[in-house]
């Protein structure tokens, strides 16, 4: 198994470009959803005695998805609920396996699927920063150097020896964000809540993200928040039910997305009207 | 190799495990030492008064057995739920998943080291002079660590899919306490079963540690070779099962 963080090879896209950061090629991912979820050995034995067979429903989360993201580009992934946005991100982060197709990332990756992965309430803020840093792949020596900066940015220097258990959720998120941005990623994979905390910290977070963007960090952002997407991303991918609807400039893709939603509501309204008619005629 | 590539993460995860385990109670370490000692006292009382035992230095005999057994029992039991308990390390980020199991087993080994130190002190109190055979102790302990780790891999992976495995494992651990020669010596095993009985890696480690700490002799070379063979086998099978099952961890957790 390859470690995505170590995946530093230069990939050449099919058209021969070398400035590609993320290359997703005919990616397909299916989930097997058992009709009866068996969670224990006991249930399995019971099922065998009954003589029932295993029935699965196949849910196609991603169906032949392809796209490329250029280096330094900020790329948004949007789509209605259940369209497979987060699945794309998880496959890219190496958390989920692809059933078929390939995913290649060129450069040091930092997945931000959630802030504060591995935070342990019974450890102090200091210990947690080192733990989280190690999980995110920051070498300890580098973390030593950036330690002051992390706590300064999080505005939590006073609390460095306090157990995380006594922190408010806002403080925890601030600490997590401050540590996470120290990874100096070349490719950032972000799911939703990018900027966290109160208004002033949010502003600081945005500035930090702008700074990363200027440095040439490639950002892949999955979000429902169209405002954030249009603010940050130059290009976008629209997914619906695991299929690519369109890829292109953010403004155009968002327009298409709004159309889809309107159409969806239209269909729903029609269904509702039909139901009304049926109930009327029944009477 | 992931162990070298991720040594800093393994180090920090292991230390964090130990901190969480012992920070919460001031008496943390003391309790973890008292536990095997109290069990030894109970068994000593039962065996020396109810059943008459001829074993010399029976207290040390028991203590070696109990501490050795605990390394395996505590190691596998805590590793069993490790992936499930730290599921965010699987579902929210990619790190080689065996690291989670590895660091839990490693922190268990480190806390057992203290128990071995106490054991060593006890042997001195009982007037047993250590011989050069003690140089083999760290070697066998490392092999033992690999055995516990190799067994923990499939357990931790299976627990992700079968959430009642811990109940079954508790029973198996209790059974193993009687199957392994914690309270009795190999002399009571009928000769025709002995070759099979000594195929149990925990038994080999236990008798080797008794040779080292109690009798001051070198463990039998043949059984050490068997132990190495078993270790390699357990590691290979464990890794194979783990890598097969880990593919869908993130979907199950």
Interface residues (C-beta under 8 A of the other chain):
Chain A: X1 X3 X4 X5 X6 X31 X39 X40 X41 X42 X44 X90 X93 X94 X95 X96 X97 X111 X113 X114 X117 X118 X120 X122 X123 X127 X130 X131 X134 X135 X136 X137 X139 X140
Chain B: X2 X5 X8 X9 X11 X12 X13 X16 X19 X20 X23 X24 X86 X88 X89 X90 X91 X92 X93 X94 X95 X96 X162 X163 X164 X165 X168 X243 X247 X248 X250 X251
